Amino acid sequence: MELFDRMLELSQQGFFCSQIMILLALEGEGKENPDLVRALGGLTGGLGFSGKICGALTGGCCLIAYFAGQGEPDEMPDQHCNEMIQSLVTWFEKEYGTTYGGCDCKDILEDDPANKIIRCPQVVEAVYTYVMEELIKYEII
């Protein structure tokens, strides 16, 4: 199944940007983690549907940390974790912040519900692809 088609399927099941990205990562590893998916629900719609920072961006940061961050007391995060997150933020600001006048959901959607259907899938797919490329570049996955 193509990435976009799977994202659409997850969206139709009621999941949103940040949740979709982590679900894709979990599926790629053959894992399930409903608690993690539920927790990332706090990022959707721009931090609990407040219209603030895009959940694709914050979800992408979480996705990087999922693979490269610290998860246990005796575990060290990958030395490139924060560098990858900063790179994602810079890229996102350039790609979407410039285009839409900011990185908030409300900026990207421009108060038009139709933009959620048109723009959000493209943004989520682009962020997911960017993150995966960074993780591959630094040999984390």
MOVEN-V304148 format. One record per residue. N is the residue number from 1. RES is the residue in one letter. SS is DSSP state (2 for helix, 1 for strand, 0 for the rest). OMEGA is omega in whole degrees, 0 to 359 (999 if undefined). Layout:
# MOVEN-V304148
N/RES/SS/OMEGA + N/RES/SS/OMEGA
This chain:
# MOVEN-V304148
1/M/0/178 + 2/E/0/181 + 3/L/2/183 + 4/F/2/180 + 5/D/2/179 + 6/R/2/177 + 7/M/2/179 + 8/L/2/178 + 9/E/2/178 + 10/L/2/177 + 11/S/2/179 + 12/Q/2/177 + 13/Q/0/176 + 14/G/0/178 + 15/F/0/182 + 16/F/0/188 + 17/C/2/184 + 18/S/2/179 + 19/Q/2/181 + 20/I/2/181 + 21/M/2/181 + 22/I/2/176 + 23/L/2/177 + 24/L/2/179 + 25/A/2/179 + 26/L/2/179 + 27/E/2/179 + 28/G/2/179 + 29/E/0/181 + 30/G/0/183 + 31/K/0/170 + 32/E/0/177 + 33/N/0/182 + 34/P/2/179 + 35/D/2/179 + 36/L/2/179 + 37/V/2/178 + 38/R/2/181 + 39/A/2/180 + 40/L/2/174 + 41/G/2/177 + 42/G/2/180 + 43/L/2/188 + 44/T/2/180 + 45/G/2/181 + 46/G/2/179 + 47/L/2/177 + 48/G/0/180 + 49/F/0/175 + 50/S/0/181 + 51/G/0/181 + 52/K/0/188 + 53/I/1/182 + 54/C/0/180 + 55/G/2/175 + 56/A/2/178 + 57/L/2/181 + 58/T/2/177 + 59/G/2/177 + 60/G/2/176 + 61/C/2/178 + 62/C/2/179 + 63/L/2/176 + 64/I/2/181 + 65/A/2/176 + 66/Y/2/181 + 67/F/2/191 + 68/A/2/184 + 69/G/0/179 + 70/Q/0/180 + 71/G/0/180 + 72/E/0/184 + 73/P/0/184 + 74/D/0/180 + 75/E/0/177 + 76/M/0/175 + 77/P/0/175 + 78/D/0/183 + 79/Q/0/182 + 80/H/0/185 + 81/C/2/182 + 82/N/2/177 + 83/E/2/179 + 84/M/2/179 + 85/I/2/179 + 86/Q/2/178 + 87/S/2/178 + 88/L/2/181 + 89/V/2/179 + 90/T/2/178 + 91/W/2/182 + 92/F/2/179 + 93/E/2/180 + 94/K/2/185 + 95/E/2/187 + 96/Y/2/179 + 97/G/2/179 + 98/T/2/182 + 99/T/2/187 + 100/Y/2/176 + 101/G/0/177 + 102/G/0/183 + 103/C/0/177 + 104/D/1/176 + 105/C/2/182 + 106/K/2/177 + 107/D/2/183 + 108/I/2/181 + 109/L/2/179 + 110/E/0/179 + 111/D/0/178 + 112/D/0/181 + 113/P/2/179 + 114/A/2/179 + 115/N/2/177 + 116/K/2/180 + 117/I/2/185 + 118/I/2/189 + 119/R/2/187 + 120/C/2/179 + 121/P/2/179 + 122/Q/2/180 + 123/V/2/181 + 124/V/2/180 + 125/E/2/180 + 126/A/2/180 + 127/V/2/180 + 128/Y/2/180 + 129/T/2/179 + 130/Y/2/181 + 131/V/2/181 + 132/M/2/178 + 133/E/2/177 + 134/E/2/181 + 135/L/2/177 + 136/I/2/181 + 137/K/2/180 + 138/Y/0/175 + 139/E/0/178 + 140/I/0/173 + 141/I/0/999
